Amino acid sequence: MKANQSVLGATGHVESASLNLFYNFPLQDKIAVYAIGGAGWYQRSVEARRELLVKGAVCQPAWELCGITCTNGLLSTDRILSSNTVSGGGYNFGGGFTYRLNRKDKIYVEGRYHHANTSDKRTSVFPVTMGLRW
């Protein structure tokens, strides 16, 4: 586990393209549960745009030329300080349930574990999604 690195404005995202198998288990006329799983390609990107550099610094006008601002002794920049993108193959599995609203529309809730063997370290996420299928 890593401690907070005081990086403000850091962003990250995972994109994937996968081929999945889907198996539906009807429970009642309107309610069903399902299992889903498969394999695919994952790409993880992270970027730090603004970092807390020095607390209690003495502000210098020359720093503005480098894109660094100083406010009340805090130095920061909106430039990209660091970025990294890695890719790798992986798998996913999970399940969910649906509630049929009418003949074709359903509300669903799904949880799915994703794991990818990216080059720098493993990437694992467990998103929970909900929405409408039609």
Order of alpha helices (4+ residues) and beta strands (2+ residues): beta-beta-beta-beta-beta-beta-beta-beta
